[in-house]
Amino acid sequence: MGLGSIERRVHVDASPDVVFEVVSDPVHVQQWWPDEAHYDSTPGSPGDIVFGKAGERVVVGFEVVEVLPPRRFSFRWTQPAGEPAAIGNSFLVTFELEPAGDGTLLHMTETGFRERGWEAAVLEETYRDHEHGWDHHLARLAPYVAARLAGAR
C-alpha cells in the first residue's frame, strides 16, 4: 500500500517565469484550482483557499512554505482551522519547474498522507480523492496558461 505521495508531471507551453506566476499567485491559482484563494506569496504567509462543493463553501487552511522563482513553490494545506500548518496536520504540495524546450515541465508532489495518523480506510479515501482532484485541476493549468498568453498578444 503506497499512499505516501502523489506525483504528477505536466508540460506547459510557456516559460518557467509564466508558469511560476500561475502556480504561486492566488489571482491565477483560483482560475485553475480552487474557487477562491487568499494568501500572500511569501514564506510563512497563512491564508486559505475555498472550494464550492454541493452548494457550500468549504474553506481550507493554506500556508506558503517556499518561494524560489521561477523554480519552486511549496505550501501546506488542510490544517485544522486556527492551527499553524505542520507535519502531521497538513499536506505539503511542491511545484518544481524546469525549462523543457520552449516550455516548462511542472513536477507536482503532494506528501503527508501517512503522517496524518488516519486509519487505513480514511487514508485510502483521502488519497484517492486528492489523486482525482489533482488529475482534474492540473489538466486545467496548461489551457489556462495558453488562454492567458493568447489574451496578452
N, C-alpha and C positions, 0 to 999 in steps of 0.2 A: 504494500500500500504506500504509494509515493506521497501524494498530497502535501508535499513540503513547499513547493513553489510553483508558480505559473510563469511561463516564459513565452513571449511572442516576439516575432520579428516582422517588421513592416517596412517595405521600401516606399519612400515618398519622393516624388519628383520635385524636390526643392532643396535649397541649400540647408546645411545644419543650422544656420542662423534663423532661417524662417521656421523650420521645424521646432527648434528650441522655443521660440516665441509661442508657437501653437500648443506646446505641451506644458508650458510653465505660466503663461499669462492667463489669469482667470477669465478675462474677456473672451479669449479664444477657446479655452478649455470647455466652457459651458456651451460651445457650439457643437462639440462632438462627443462630450461625455455626460456630465450631469446637466440638469436643467438650470441650475444656478451654481455659481462658485464665488465665494467671498473669502479672500485671503490676500496677503501681500507676498510677492515672490522673493522673500528674504528668509534665510535660515532662521528657524525658531519661531517664525510667524504662525500663530494659530489662526484658525478660521473654520469655515465649514463649507460643505457642498450640499446641494439639495436635489433630491430625485423626486419626481412626481410619480407616485405609484397608486393605482386604483383610486384616483381622485384625492389622494392625500399627499402632503408634502413631508418627505422623510429627510430630516436634517441629520447629516453625518459629520462628525468631527474630522478635522483636517489640520495637519501641521507640516510646514515646509521643513525639510531636513537639510538638503544640499542644493546649491545653485552654482553650477560651473558652466556658464555659457561658452560656446554652444555645444558642450559635450555631455553634461549630465544634469538631470533634475530629479530629485527624490523627495518623497513626502510619506508621512504616516497618516493613516485614516482609519476610521471606525472606532476610535477610542470612546469609552463612555462619556456622556455629557459631563462637563465640569472637571474632567481629569486630563492632565497632560498626556500626550501620546508617548508610549514607551513599549519596549519589548514585552510581550505578554498581554497587552490590552489593545493592540492595533496591528494593522498590516503595513509593511514597508513596500512602497512602489518606487522603482527606479527606472527612469528613461535614460538610456545611453544612446548617444548619436554618433555616427561616424560617416564621413563622406563616402559615397559609393557612386562612382561615375559622375553624372550630372545631378545626382540626387543625394539622398541620405538614407542610411539603414538605421532604423529605430529598433532598439532592443529593449523590450519592456519585461521587467521581472517584478513579481509580487511575492513576498515571503511573509512568514509569521503565522501560518495556519496552525501548525502543531504547537507553537508557543502559547496559543490561547487556552490550552488545557481542556478542550472540549472532549466529550465522549465521541467515539468513532462515528456514529450516525450524524451528529451535528457537524463534525469536522468535514465529513464527506459531502453533506448537503451544501455547506457554505462554500467549500472548494469548487464544487460543480457550478454553483450559482455565479461565482466570480469568473470561472472559466468562460461560461456562456456570456456573461456581461462584457468581459474584455473582447471576446470574439466579435460581439455586436458593435461595441463602441469603437474599437480600433479600426474596424472596417470603415468607419465614418471619417477617420482622420485624414487619409490621403485625398478623398474627394473634397473635404472642406478646404484643405490647403490649395488644391487645384482651383477651386472656385474663388478663393481669396486672391490668388495670383492672377487669375483671369480678370478679376474686378480691378486690379491695380494697374492694368495695362491701359 
